[in-house]
Amino acid sequence: MNDRYDGYAGGDQYELVGYDEFGQPVYRQVPPQQQFPQQPPQGYDPYGTQQHQQGYGYDPYAAAPQGPRTPYDTGAQQPVAPYDPYDPYGSGTATGGGYDPYGRTATSGQQPRVAEQTAHIPQQAGGGRDRTAAGEDEGGRPDASGARQPRGDGEHGSEQFAFTEEADGESEDVIDWLNFTENRTERREEARRRARSRITALVVVLVLVAVGGVGYLWYAGKLPGTSSGGKSATTTATGAQNRDVIVVHLHNTNGGGTSTALLVDNTTTKQGATVLLPNSLALTTDDGDTTTLAKSVSDDGSSGTGDAIDSALGTKIEGTWRLDTPYLENLVELVGNVDVTTNADIPDPDAKKKGSAPLVHKGQDQTLSGRMAVAYATYRAAGESQDVQLERFGQVMQGVLRKISSDPQAATVTVQTLAQILDPSLTDKDLGAFLAKLADHAKAGDYKTELLPVESNGAVGQKATDTVVKPLLGGTVKSPPAGSAVRVGLENATGSKTTAEQARVSLVNGGYTFIDSGSGASQAVSQVVYADDGDKQNAVEVAKTLGLPSGSVKKGKVTTGANVSVVLGQDYRTSR
């Protein structure tokens, strides 16, 4: 039985004709039922599938009867046009002209075929219809004979869901793409991990280099606040530093007297220093006797004094430079004068009239010639301590170092030009190279001049040790052992050397350390003087040893480096 579509209530009826290329059903209008004088031919198939006696069935591709047909011809029943898969709308272009439901006319030369009016219902449900009668297979496609084979209910044609046949290929492409994306992500993560590892290693190396650099700068004393030249002293352990030291003795050939200084080149911290040594510094001779620096320079000479200084300060002097005042004058002239901030007006020692203009004026950055530099370095006003004169000498020496060449060969030429007869312990080349190093420090601002403070008895106290001996010289002061002999300074005022010698022998035999304080003006009465109350009893014992009355003991100023001083007068009589 044909599937029919009733349109709307009371409207025209339609019947299924076939399917278009998109699988959609095609309908046509069913003409109204009329009374015919005779029955339709036997075996009539309303879908155009009527069989013929000559074969197995109706040929859907057979040509339609010729002649014009009208759908409203009441004279006879109109045959149903067979389904043409290439002409689903029954245009009849192959079998003859026909009715075009869309108003198109046939252009071929054949007579147009009259077909029933059809209509296309796109959303017509397919359930419940006979697919075998429609000539469809199970997939909704025409079978090999041109008819469509039936397909099960609820199934859809592949032409309606063509993308389902491509699912397998597309899924493989998706899997490949996911694998590629995953591999690329893993490679990126691995690259990031390697980059982080490299950055971590680089940071560790930089930290180690920074720590090492800071440690070296700290060790070398080059960190801010740890170098000289206006900066605090280095905190590097003194034992880890290397120092070259020479001693220079300035001999005043006109006024007499000497001035001593230590020139220090710290090769570890790249710093230089001048340490001024007072003439009152107590030293010990090779015989074990106590003497002063001034007397040691005068009596023992260069080698003996250097050894005594090493013993007292714990230094290691490598050479001695004797610099007489005429050579100092020539040296200043060779380097082109010196600039010094002077602390006093210095009179001209060669002036014949009093009140003459000073040779050196007090003031900032005074330019001194050789003669002016010698006058300033050796000047000591009345009532001034020897320390003040030493400081002037130190200023001149530092001014010379700022002007001398930093090139060892040029500095050696300067030394050779002086034509000095140097101490055997120091050659002109050694002295020139040493002065060149100090000149480099002085020009860079890494140079300082310090005075070694000593106590009234000439000993080096704790203050001198902490401020000068350890940081600048790297030495250690040797304190006298407990219960050591009392140091006694003896000044001969008897006018007789024989009497003074007898007094010295008496003191040495009494267990005292003898200090020669020289000779003075004749004095009738002897005196035994002590400075500290703790030495009062020692002074009384010294008076007994020399056979002097107890009334000769009094408190006062003692000889430098001595615990007790004795002025031996004419009242002294030998006991034997």
PyMOL commands that set and color helices and strands:
alter all, ss='L'
color gray80, all
select helices_A, chain A and resi 131-134+162-220+238-240+293-299+301-313+325-335+370-378+386-403+408-418+428-444+462-473+497-509+533-546+550-552
alter helices_A, ss='H'
color red, helices_A
select strands_A, chain A and resi 4-5+13-19+25-30+97-98+112-113+118-120+243-251+258-266+271-277+282-284+290-292+317-324+338-342+363-368+447-451+487-492+513-519+527-530+553-555+564-568
alter strands_A, ss='S'
color yellow, strands_A
deselect
rebuild
show_as cartoon
